[in-house]
Amino acid sequence: MSNVKTRMYVALKMPDQMAHSIEVALGILVSQYPFSAFLTATSDRGKEFACCKPGSNT
C-alpha cells in the first residue's frame, strides 16, 4: 500500500469578514464532506486584507 497525499482547495464567498460569517461558511463546507475528509484546515485572508482589523468590515 502506498502513501497518497491529496489536497483540495476550496474558496468560499462570504458577505463580510465577521466571525459569524466565517463560522457559518465553514459549517456549510464541513457538512458537505465526511468527517474523515478533514485533517487540517487553513484560512487565508489574503494580503489585500492585511490592513484590516480582525472582525471588522473595513
C-alpha positions as CSV (number, residue, x, y, z in Angstrom):
1,M,0.0,0.0,0.0
2,S,1.4,3.4,-0.9
3,N,1.1,6.7,1.0
4,V,-1.1,9.0,-1.0
5,K,-1.5,12.7,-0.1
6,T,-4.4,14.5,-1.5
7,R,-5.1,18.2,-1.2
8,M,-8.2,20.1,-2.2
9,Y,-8.5,23.8,-2.2
10,V,-11.9,25.4,-1.6
11,A,-12.8,29.1,-1.8
12,L,-15.9,30.4,-0.1
13,K,-17.5,33.7,-0.9
14,M,-18.8,35.4,2.2
15,P,-20.8,38.6,2.7
16,D,-18.2,40.0,5.1
17,Q,-15.2,39.2,7.4
18,M,-17.2,38.9,10.6
19,A,-16.5,35.8,12.8
20,H,-20.2,34.7,12.5
21,S,-20.0,34.7,8.6
22,I,-16.8,32.6,8.8
23,E,-18.4,30.2,11.2
24,V,-21.5,29.7,9.0
25,A,-19.4,29.2,5.9
26,L,-17.2,26.6,7.5
27,G,-20.2,24.8,8.9
28,I,-21.7,24.6,5.4
29,L,-18.4,23.4,4.0
30,V,-17.9,20.7,6.7
31,S,-21.4,19.4,6.3
32,Q,-20.8,18.6,2.7
33,Y,-17.9,16.2,3.3
34,P,-17.4,13.1,5.5
35,F,-15.8,13.9,8.9
36,S,-12.7,11.9,8.0
37,A,-12.1,14.2,5.0
38,F,-10.6,16.9,7.2
39,L,-7.2,16.5,8.8
40,T,-6.4,20.2,8.8
41,A,-7.9,23.5,7.6
42,T,-6.0,26.6,6.8
43,S,-7.6,30.0,6.2
44,D,-6.1,32.7,4.0
45,R,-7.4,36.3,4.2
46,G,-5.0,37.4,1.5
47,K,-2.6,40.3,1.5
48,E,-5.4,42.7,0.5
49,F,-6.9,42.3,3.9
50,A,-3.6,42.7,5.9
51,C,-4.5,46.2,7.0
52,C,-8.0,45.3,8.3
53,K,-8.7,44.7,11.9
54,P,-9.9,41.2,12.7
55,G,-13.7,41.1,12.8
56,S,-14.1,44.5,11.2
57,N,-15.9,45.4,8.0
58,T,-13.3,48.0,7.0
